[in-house]
Every structure is written in structure tokens, then in C-alpha cells.
Amino acid sequence: MKKLRMTRHSALRLAYRRLANQQRRVAFLEARVDTLAAELRARGAGEPAKKTALWFLFAGLIVLALVAVKACPTDAFQGGTRTMNIPFLLAAIVALGAVTLHVYTFEVWIWPKLKDEGFPATPFGPPSVTKGFYRTVWHFFTVSWVLTILLLLFFTFGDVVPYANMIVTMLMVYWICIVIEIFVVAAFSLQPGESYIKTMAKAFQWVIVLIMVGFMYWGTKL
């Protein structure tokens, strides 16, 4: 009788171990499936953003090409040649590359990896709403880039637009303030032991802004 109980006990222990192993395997497979599903969702979200960025860049290049073509012919009504401010056009090209990188960085590298759980709930709504606010604020900067591009393209013809240099100077002040803000925020966000120089070298956005401002300044001197 004692042996029979031990045999039953051993059989129950063995069955319990097998059941526990099966549960572990199921949990592992479920976790793996969730991970793969998240990766597929991230890739699926990234593909439209890639296509949007490429189309945005392509459309911008077409616009710049049309501007260059319109600048070259002789104006028959005035009997002279329409002059084009080349530095303004170069600044617009730099800004176009910057806004493309700006949109691509967020929509492909950042947004698909953000989780609702990483954002707090606020009086405006649940964490998903706060996450949406983050996306909205990011693209405030996108609007600034786009408006700058449009104004620079409009001012490419220096003899057509009055007070173009004054408006471009105001744009230069605006973007220089943006650069200062980048340096100040980076200083406040610096963690103990981190190098400020290395941090600013990695955050190279300010370099692109300064290159654009340099072309804008050059254009105001022509």
C-alpha cells in the first residue's frame, strides 16, 4: 500500500512537472508571438512614413527645379534678365533635407517604438492622448521648416519681393534662437558623467540650422 502511494505521488509529481513545462513553453511562445507582432506593427507603421518622406523630398526637388527653370529665361516684359538669389535657393535645399530628416526620424525611428504605457494620463485624456500631444509638438517644428522653405523660395528672386532681406533677417534671428534653445535644453538635460561636447556632437541638428542660416546671411549681402 505504501509503495502504491509512493508510485501515485511520483506519477502526480511527474505530471505536474510536465504540465509546468508545457505552461512555460506556452508562455514563451505567447511572448514570442507578441514580440513578433509588435515588430510587424512597427515595420508596417514605418513603411508609410518612409514613402511619405521620399515623396516629400521628391516633391520638394521638383519645386526647386521649377524655380531654377523660371529664373533662367529672359523676362520679355521688362527687357532684362530675372536675377535669382542663389544663396537663398541653397538655404531652401538645406532646409528641405532637414525637414525630410526631421519627419523621417520621428515617424520611422521614434513613433513606432513609443508605447502608451510610457506616457502619463492627464486631465486632457488617457496616456494615448498625451502620446498624441508629443507627436503634435514634434511637428510644430516641421511647420517651421516648411514655412521657411516656402519663404526662401519666394525670396529667391531678390528683385521681385520688396523687403525680402529684412524678412530673411528675422528668419535668421528665429533660427539662431532655436540653436540657442538646443544648447540650453541639452545643458539642462545632461546626466551626471555625460560630456556636453559629445552630447552636442551627437545632436547635430544645430549644425544643419547654422548652415542654412549661413546661406541666408550670404543671400542678404547680394
Buried (B, 14 or more C-beta within 10 A) or exposed (E): EEEEEEEEEEEEEEEEEEEEEEEEEEEEEEEEEEEEEEEEEBEEBBEEBEEBBEEBBEEBEEBBEEBEEEBEEEEEEEEEEBEBBBBBBBBBBBBBBBBBBBBBBBBBEEBBEEEEEEBEEEEEEEBEEBBBEBEEEBBEBBEBBBEBBEBBBBBBBBBEBEEBBEBBBEBBEEBBEBBEEBEEEBEEEEEEEEEEEEBBEEEEBBEBBBBBBBBBBBBBEE
